[in-house]
Amino acid sequence: MTRVLVVLNSPTSSMGRLEQLLPEEGLDPVLTPAAELPGTLDGFAGVVLLGGGFMPDDDAAHPFLAHERRLTTQALDDGVPLLGLCLGGQLLAHVTGGGVTARSGETERGMCALTVLPAAAGDPVFGAVARPGSPLWMIENHEDSVTALPPSATLLVSSDACRVQAFRVGEAAWGLQFHPEARPERVATWDEAALSEQGIDRAALAAAAMEHAAENEAQSRALVGGWADVVREAAG
């Protein structure tokens, strides 16, 4: 199968449904801790950057970020399809001239309704979920966000709480603030004490997430399938 590098930026992250969906699409996900990344992307037809609870330029605490940014730039230069999720999307924004701000705007936790913008209608990944009047239901878990869109980027998804929810750079790189890899059931496993300190009831958050589980599953499958199509086409 076609190999895809999946970068694990945090031990608390996981591939989630990508572990199932990527092989179903004929892709072989190679999960690799960020501190153990290869020197180049040779041998990989695509890259997925998973999330993490830190900024994309926090090299002092996470020295692997410098090399991860170099690989992100290589993917852009070589036309290797890239999918950045949460921190991964912020990394893409950072290396392409956008702005990422810590603890910016409204914190988003749990299942959120997002707006797919008209520009997404012809997008290879988001076109399948671009239905006027139908929200995109995705799991969110962030307080940092992209606050300035990269100059060359196309904004695809937005929300009242966070303007830059998804964007595309060039023809084959997508940055997402949300988590299509995360199943709604995962919310029930989040740190209950940490949520309580923020005034959030985990049980209520988990129950609300399950209310839109069916839409989330279908839309996440559509997004992953669209990206997989791009990877297979680029790989020839």
Phi, psi and omega in degrees: 000160179290126186274137177234127176281123177246116187267119178269104183274341183215140179294343178273353176273169176203167177288338181056227183289347177298331180299331178265315189289321182297313176298325177299333179267008179083018180249144181254101182284126178252096183285124187224124174303143185300331180283355182237029184290150176291164181293326180221178178266013179305130179092356179245136180264353180197164181223133172241126177255114181278179187276178179181153186268050179208170183281154184290351179240021181277063185293331182297317180273334184225079187298342179292345184298326181300315180289324177298322176294322178297318178294324176298317177296321178298317178301316179296315183294324185265357181073025176279120182304135184230141176231111180256126184246122180058251176305322179300320176293324178292324175299316179298316178299317183298314185283348180251017172093011176274181180239137177237130184237133179287143176047052184252138176069205184272129176294136179244127179226137174087201182284129183231146176266122184245157181255120175278123187276159181305328180298342182280349187303321181259011183281138181299331182264313187267351180302326183290341180247010182273084180238115182307131177084354180254117180289157172265119184261111184223152176282133177237151176198076184206159170231339172272154181203163173284117183254350175221119181293138175305144185305326183265005187272155173250123179282128186246326184221142182216173173205167179295325183281330185213111185297317184262092179263329176203144180209161176239139173245124183067215184256351190214022179228127182235137174244128182237137174278335185265184189235085176292344178282342187270125174280148180303329181300336183294333182302324181294348180259357181295159183299108185294320181295317180296318178295320180299322178298335178267005180078024183248129177272116185298319182298318179292321180296318180293319179296319179296323180297322183288341181297334182239030182297320183294314179296318181299318180296312182295317182289322178296318177299319180296318180294313180296320179297320178296318179293321178299323176301318179296318180298313182296320179295318181293327181284344180078000000 
